[in-house]
Each structure stands twice: as C-alpha cells, then as structure tokens.
Amino acid sequence: MPYVITSGCIDEKAAECVDVCPVDCIEEGPDQFFIEADICIECGACEVACPVGAVFYDTDVPDEEKHMIQKAEDFYKS
C-alpha cells in the first residue's frame, strides 16, 4: 500500500486529493476517502494537496494512525 489516507480525513472529505490524482485511484468511502494501492503510481500529488495533512506514504504513517492501513485494506476487500 503506497499512500494511506488517515483519520484526519474522516468526515472532512475535502476532495482536493481526488482532484489532483492523475490516475483516479482515490475512492470515496462512507466516512473518508481511500487510495486504491493497485492503481496508485506513487506520485505524491495527493499528499501535497490534502488540506488537513491526512495523507502519508505507508512507511511514514504515524504510529497512532497505523490502524488506518488496515482500514484501507479492508475497504478494498469488500
């Protein structure tokens, strides 16, 4: 999973990340946006565009937000 959208996005859903994604890999979920790892080209545009700083490269996700990696994986399993 390259980039992960963390809890800062929950109920915020500003969508700037969606607007700048060149491969359309960000999908709206029930309470936040999620990045489809199989489509993401790791360009980083979403990370820079996020107004709440909720997007992180997977290895840079803060410890208190690591559970969001599993949440994203679960979103795409269903």
N, C-alpha and C positions, 0 to 999 in steps of 0.2 A: 504494500500500500504506500504509494509515494507521498501524497499530501493528504492531510486529515483536517476536517473542519471540527473544531472543538466546541465546548459548551457556550462560548461567547455568542454563538450564532443562534442558540435555542431561543425561539420566539422572537428573535430580532429579524432574521432573514432579509437583510438589506438588498441582496442580489447583485451587488457590484461584481462579485466573483463570477456570476453567471454571464454577465455582460462582456467580460474580458476574456473568457475562456475560448481559445482558438479551436478547440476540438469538441466543444459541447459535452463535457464529461461531468458536469455538475447537475445533480438532480434534486428537486425539492422533495423533502420528506414531510412527515406530519408536523414536525416541530423545528426542523432545521434543514439546511442543505447538506448533501453528501457528494463526495467525489468518487466517481467510478474508476477504480485503480487500473482496470484493464484498458481504459481509453485514455487516461491521463498521460500526457507527454512530458510531464515534469518541468514545464516552462516557468512556473512560479508566478505567473500573472495574477492568479487568484490570491496568493499570499500578500502581494503588494496592494491589491485593490481592496482587500477586506477592511471596512471602516472600524471594525471592533477588534481587529487583531486575533481572529479566531482560527486562522489557517496556519498550519505548521507542516514542515516536512516531517515525515513519520519519525525520524530519529531525533527530531528536535521538540517533539511534543512534551510539555512539562509533565512531571511525574503525576501531579494531581489531575491531569487530563488524559492519561494513558487509557482509561476505560473507554474513551471516545473512539479509539481504534477499533475495539471490539464492536461498539455500537454501529460503526460504519460497515464493518464486515457483515454484521447481522442484517443490516438494511438491504444489502445486495444479495443475501441468501434467500430472501423471501420473494 
